[in-house]
């Protein structure tokens, strides 16, 4: 019986100590369990210092210093992903860019890379032909649009890239699965699908027409 009283008293003290004093103010400073963590020897930004002759804690950069990641001799669009068109699909006026950014060369190898990434990540919903008839449609995904309607055919390449990067509506972001250049490769392949769906025989070089089915 005595043990039960002790248990009850301990429980009450515990509840009061944890919950009973929440929100109350005290004129006493809090207990510093690790004072060396609470009161570190450091300078705050733009604070003064008696150690340096100019009295400043902030020190000027050494002559010739450049930001880490670029050598200062040539433009580096990958530095901090400062090229908004290449890494966000947007221009300086916050509109979406058309075409492909500098440094992204659209070649056959590049488009084939886009085809490979598209078939892995995009075809399950958008379909192998980009018509929205992917396998997920059989499982209730009925809102996947076709790439071949006029709205998406007229959409800027930058907006397609931005959608792949950040997602839209029920589509999630693929930024963690596709590198920026792979996203542009997918955009190039989407354009190839659109061109193929609306293409004519005259669009195919004469020497390649024999391979058409």
Order of alpha helices (4+ residues) and beta strands (2+ residues): alpha-alpha-alpha-alpha-alpha-alpha-alpha-alpha
